[in-house]
Amino acid sequence: MNRIAAVLFAGVALFASVGCTQLDFDRLERHALQCDGEGVVVDPRTDTELTGERLEARIAAILSAAETACASHRLPEQPRKLLIHVHGGLNGRTVSLKTAQRIVAEMDHETPGNWHYPVFFTWDSGPISTWWEHLTLLRHGRHAPAFGPITAPIYLSTDLAVGAARTPRSWLFQLGSDAALAYRVATKTSILPSWRNAEAAIALLPAAVPLPAPADRQFVNAACGEYHRRAWRHGVRFVWYFATLPVSLATSAVVVLGMGQGAWDGMLHRASNLFYRYDEFDLRTVRGDRDTRRAALRSRPTGPFAVFLRQLAKHIRERHDAGEYYEVTLVGHSMGAIILNDALSLMADSDEELGDLPIKDIVYMAPACSIEEGARSLVPYLERNPNASFHLLTLHPLAEVDELNAYGAVPRGSLLEWIDNFYTSPTSPTDRRFGKWTNIMQALHLFRTVAHRVTVKGFGVKYDSVPQMHGDFNLCPFWRPEFRDPTGPMHYPPDWAQKPPR
């Protein structure tokens, strides 16, 4: 009963923090850059656009605040440590700011060894607004303000018809996954080929070692926690599954396939805007003489995240010349990894303004990109930067397929399960999601040239621990080295933030 009471208390506290907490705009201005759906930074206090010199001034203020905070928090022998966090999809503007505010408060109480100055890059990825944009504005990746609303009824009817037509296939994946989960829980035996392959891979790997791994290690440093849920909870979920099955089968056609596909497309468009704004690809928007327009053919990415990284790189170079040193940690959750992939690809291409960013750790938490997209960005960057390490964090494979949302009214499974099974049609193993344990364990050889600087950690489940849902990673101390260490804690209690930091 004490554990149940603690979980209920934590749930109430979390609801209150998200639903009732007032935004501290003074703090957020020092730690967050918020973008609208068009890839334009906006002031969270006034909602006015920040472009050009105003954007540069806001970024400079954040970096100045980081300088001041680092001087008082770090140990004398430590470099200044920055952490740049990019969240994923399904986050509205207010929710993402409140999440950033909560995490900043938690990091304020960290020990100097674990402390980083956090900068949050937030973007409007709410499901309703992205679906509406798909329905009324986006046409083949471009904005169509006149044509979009006129054709919205056609798009809506087509989406619903396609969703209905794909329903039998979606039910096949849905019921097959549910049956495999039930069989695995009941017999401890895996029947899905992907699960068996993952189990074979981890059995062949050497035991995980504490970070940093030895330079002569030839294999990825990987470990997965154990899965423990009480028998009565399994029983309740089993009964509830059949009680809600008719509803979840219906919503898989209308909501998940019919509307969810459009929202997913809209989120991908907005994620792209953060690095490559869509108007970069339309010369009609360039004003000026012929030389000015011709210069646009050689322009660098104009998205706000690209602008921020260039200004950060310049700031760090200037501080380095003054004898001050930095370490940068990049953290991408879910679709945030898609945005970081763009950044890493540019850095690996010897970009003169970004190639020397002192990135020490790259942390992907349940990344929503494909395995191919992740490897294509990460491996060249890691080969070019021997001081950087990559850490992939995933849910336990059983928790991945057993995630319960909307009280069971929608198909079970995490967002990554939905993407693999509903929103994409993988043509090869590398087309599947990078952030699933069962997927990446079959593709470790893609990282063979940098294996000693790559870790893969699948978190375990122990009753009510976190993370065991796709959105739980931001409820955990992801900034601590122990969190990404395969020999570190494999789960955290829901009230970990109330305990003294180690």
C-alpha positions, 0 to 999 in steps of 0.5 A: 500500500505504501508503494501504491500511495507513493505512485499516486502521490507522484502522479498527482504531483506530475499532473499538478506540475504540468497542468497548474504550474505557472511558467517562470519566463525569466528562467525560461529565457535563460534556458529555452528557445521556443519555435513555432510550427514554421521554424521561427523562434518566438518569445514565450512571454509575448509570442513575438517572432525573434529573427535576425539580430533579435534572435542573435541577442536572445542566443547571446543572453543564454550563452552569457547566463551559461557562462555565469552559472558554469563559473559557480557550479563547476569544479575548478578542474572541470570544463564548462558543461553545456547540455542541449536538449531537443524533445520529440513529437506530441508536445505542444508549446506550453507542455514543452516549456513546463517540462523544460522548467521542471527539468531545470529545477531538478538540475539545479540541485545536482552535484557539481560532478553531474551538473550541466547548464541545460539549453532546451530547444522546444518546438510545437509538435502537438498532435492536433496542430500538426494534423490540422496543418497536414489537412489544411496547409501542407501539400507535398511538403510546401505551404498552400494557404489558398489551395490547402483549405479548398482541398481539405475535404478531399484530404480528410476523406482520402486519409480515412479511406486509406486508413480503412483500407489498411485496417486489415494489415494493421490488425494483423500487426496489432494482434500478432504483437499482442499475442507474442507479448502474452506468450512471452509473459506467460512462458518466458519464451520469445516467438517473434524473430526480432526478439529472438535475434536480439536475445542471440545478439546480447548473448554473444556480446561481452559483458557490459563494462563501466564507462568509459569503455577500454579503447581496445574494446571491439564490440558495442557496450550493451546491456538490458535490464530485467522485466518485473511486474506483479502477477495481479497487474498482469492479470488486470491488464490481460482482462482490460485488454479484451474489454477494450479490444473492440475499441482499440481495433476501431481506433486503429483504423480511424484515429491511428491510421486515418488521422495519425498518419497526417499528424506524423507527416506534419511533425516531420515537416516541423522537425525539418524546419528547425534546421532547413526551413522550407522557404530555403527551397523557394527562391521566390521568397528571396528579395534583392538583386540578382547577386543576392538571389544567386547567393541564396544558392550557396546559403547555409541552413537557416533554421533556428537550430542551425543558427543557434549551433553556429553562434554557439560554436563561435562563442566557444571558440572565443572562450577557448582563445581566452583559456576557457574550455567547454564540453557539450552533451547533445540529448535528443528524445524521440523525434529530437534525434531526427533534428540532431541527425541533421546537425551531426551530418553537417558537422561530419561534412567538415563544416567550417563553423560547426566541425569544431564543436567540443561534443563529448556525449551524444545521447539518443533516448528512444530515437524515432529516426530509422536505423539507417538515418541514425547510422548515416549521421552518427558513424561519420561524425564519430569517426571524425571526432575521436573524443565523442561517444554515442549512447542509445537508450531504449525501453525494455522490449516488453514495455515497448509493446505493452505501453498502455495509452488512453486507458486502452482505447488505442492500440497498445505499444509505444510511439515507435511501435506505431511508427514501425507498424502503422506510419511507415512500411519498412522495406529492410531491417534498417528502415525500422526505428532506431530506438527499439531494443529489438531493432538495434540489436540486429544492426550493431555491426553498422557501428563496428568502426566506432564500437568502443565509443557506442553504448546501448542500454535497455532499461528494465521494469521493476513494478512502477519504475521509470522509464517504461513508457516512451515519454518517461525518459524526460522524467528521469535524470538523463543528464547523469553519466550513470543514466547512460552507463550500461552498468548503471541503474537499470530503472528509477523509482517514480519519486527519484527526484525527491531523493538526494543526488549521488 
